[in-house]
Amino acid sequence: MEENKKMEKLLRDYGYPEKAIPRLMREISSMNYDRVKKLILPYNDMTAGRS
């Protein structure tokens, strides 16, 4: 699977909003998949505790 497709799937699997994925993909497209996987957190973990 192409790295960009893998990163896009990772963002979806991690629960990022569909509207945010294109912008995030532009920002992370120059990184490799392993680096992205280490850097990002599941969306729900990042937003926990916010009101």
Residue frames as a rotation matrix with the C-alpha (Angstrom) as fourth column:
MET 1
0.580 0.814 0.000 0.00
0.814 -0.580 0.000 0.00
0.000 0.000 -1.000 0.00
GLU 2
0.015 -0.535 0.845 1.27
0.458 -0.748 -0.481 3.44
0.889 0.394 0.234 -0.88
GLU 3
-0.712 -0.409 -0.571 2.57
0.675 -0.173 -0.717 5.39
0.195 -0.896 0.399 2.13
ASN 4
-0.875 0.420 0.242 0.08
-0.430 -0.903 0.014 8.26
0.224 -0.092 0.970 1.70
LYS 5
0.036 0.916 -0.400 -2.81
-0.390 0.381 0.838 5.80
0.920 0.125 0.371 1.65
LYS 6
-0.106 -0.151 -0.983 -1.44
0.710 0.680 -0.181 4.12
0.696 -0.717 0.036 4.78
MET 7
-0.947 -0.272 -0.170 -1.15
0.315 -0.681 -0.662 7.48
0.064 -0.680 0.730 6.55
GLU 8
-0.559 0.816 0.150 -4.68
-0.653 -0.544 0.526 8.45
0.511 0.196 0.837 5.50
LYS 9
0.193 0.598 -0.778 -6.00
0.063 0.784 0.618 5.13
0.979 -0.169 0.114 6.82
LEU 10
-0.511 -0.469 -0.721 -4.07
0.747 0.173 -0.642 5.65
0.426 -0.866 0.262 10.07
LEU 11
-0.958 0.190 0.215 -5.71
-0.248 -0.924 -0.291 9.07
0.144 -0.332 0.932 10.56
ARG 12
-0.092 0.982 -0.166 -9.15
-0.655 0.066 0.753 7.54
0.750 0.178 0.637 9.97
ASP 13
0.094 0.066 -0.993 -8.41
0.429 0.898 0.100 4.60
0.898 -0.435 0.056 12.26
TYR 14
-0.746 -0.468 -0.473 -7.29
0.631 -0.270 -0.728 7.05
0.213 -0.842 0.496 14.95
GLY 15
0.039 0.935 -0.353 -10.61
0.973 -0.115 -0.198 8.89
-0.226 -0.336 -0.914 14.67
TYR 16
-0.798 -0.329 -0.505 -9.55
0.232 -0.941 0.247 12.18
-0.557 0.080 0.827 13.09
PRO 17
0.210 0.935 -0.285 -12.48
0.012 -0.293 -0.956 14.17
-0.978 0.197 -0.072 11.61
GLU 18
0.252 -0.037 0.967 -12.91
0.890 0.400 -0.217 13.67
-0.379 0.916 0.134 7.86
LYS 19
0.958 0.160 0.238 -12.81
0.246 -0.885 -0.396 17.45
0.148 0.438 -0.887 7.31
ALA 20
0.676 -0.737 0.005 -9.34
-0.543 -0.493 0.680 17.63
-0.499 -0.462 -0.733 8.90
ILE 21
0.489 -0.508 0.709 -7.74
0.404 0.852 0.333 14.76
-0.773 0.123 0.622 6.99
PRO 22
0.709 -0.265 0.653 -6.88
0.635 -0.163 -0.755 16.65
0.306 0.950 0.053 3.75
ARG 23
0.745 -0.443 0.499 -5.12
-0.485 -0.873 -0.051 19.41
0.458 -0.204 -0.865 5.71
LEU 24
0.583 -0.527 0.618 -3.29
-0.484 0.385 0.786 16.92
-0.652 -0.757 -0.031 7.90
MET 25
0.654 -0.322 0.684 -2.22
0.614 0.754 -0.232 14.93
-0.441 0.572 0.691 4.85
ARG 26
0.769 -0.404 0.495 -0.66
0.151 -0.638 -0.755 18.06
0.621 0.656 -0.430 3.33
GLU 27
0.619 -0.513 0.595 1.27
-0.773 -0.535 0.342 18.63
0.143 -0.671 -0.727 6.55
ILE 28
0.327 -0.476 0.816 2.53
-0.478 0.662 0.578 15.06
-0.815 -0.579 -0.011 6.97
SER 29
0.982 0.187 0.000 3.00
-0.096 0.504 -0.858 14.07
-0.160 0.843 0.513 3.32
SER 30
0.443 -0.883 -0.153 6.75
-0.623 -0.180 -0.761 14.71
0.645 0.433 -0.630 3.43
MET 31
-0.163 -0.464 0.871 7.23
-0.945 0.328 -0.002 12.34
-0.284 -0.823 -0.492 6.38
ASN 32
-0.655 -0.025 -0.755 7.49
-0.364 0.887 0.285 8.59
0.663 0.462 -0.590 6.21
TYR 33
0.272 0.917 -0.291 4.78
-0.195 0.348 0.917 6.35
0.943 -0.193 0.273 7.66
ASP 34
0.098 -0.278 -0.955 6.80
0.807 0.584 -0.087 5.10
0.582 -0.762 0.282 10.64
ARG 35
-0.896 -0.445 0.014 7.61
0.370 -0.761 -0.532 8.64
0.247 -0.472 0.846 11.74
VAL 36
-0.435 0.823 0.365 3.97
-0.549 -0.564 0.618 9.71
0.714 0.069 0.697 11.43
LYS 37
0.350 0.593 -0.725 2.81
0.177 0.718 0.673 6.68
0.920 -0.364 0.146 13.41
LYS 38
-0.276 -0.540 -0.795 5.20
0.901 0.144 -0.410 7.60
0.336 -0.829 0.447 16.23
LEU 39
-0.956 -0.223 0.192 4.24
0.177 -0.957 -0.231 11.30
0.235 -0.187 0.954 16.23
ILE 40
-0.408 0.868 0.283 0.46
-0.588 -0.487 0.646 11.30
0.698 0.097 0.709 16.12
LEU 41
-0.931 0.236 0.277 -1.91
-0.136 0.481 -0.866 10.20
-0.338 -0.844 -0.416 18.83
PRO 42
-0.476 0.859 0.186 -5.43
0.845 0.389 0.366 8.87
0.242 0.332 -0.912 18.49
TYR 43
-0.453 0.345 0.822 -7.76
0.054 -0.910 0.412 11.86
0.890 0.231 0.393 18.17
ASN 44
0.621 0.777 -0.104 -9.79
0.120 0.037 0.992 10.88
0.774 -0.629 -0.070 21.22
ASP 45
0.265 -0.619 -0.739 -6.66
0.962 0.220 0.161 10.76
0.062 -0.754 0.654 23.38
MET 46
-0.720 -0.589 0.367 -5.72
0.602 -0.793 -0.093 14.30
0.346 0.154 0.926 22.31
THR 47
-0.408 0.646 0.645 -9.17
-0.237 -0.757 0.609 15.73
0.882 0.095 0.462 22.96
ALA 48
0.116 0.438 -0.892 -9.85
0.736 0.565 0.373 13.94
0.667 -0.700 -0.257 26.25
GLY 49
-0.188 -0.149 -0.971 -10.62
0.936 -0.327 -0.131 16.30
-0.297 -0.933 0.201 29.07
ARG 50
-0.989 -0.091 0.117 -11.44
0.128 -0.924 0.361 19.27
0.075 0.372 0.925 26.85
SER 51
-0.264 0.951 -0.162 -14.77
0.748 0.096 -0.657 20.93
-0.609 -0.295 -0.736 27.37
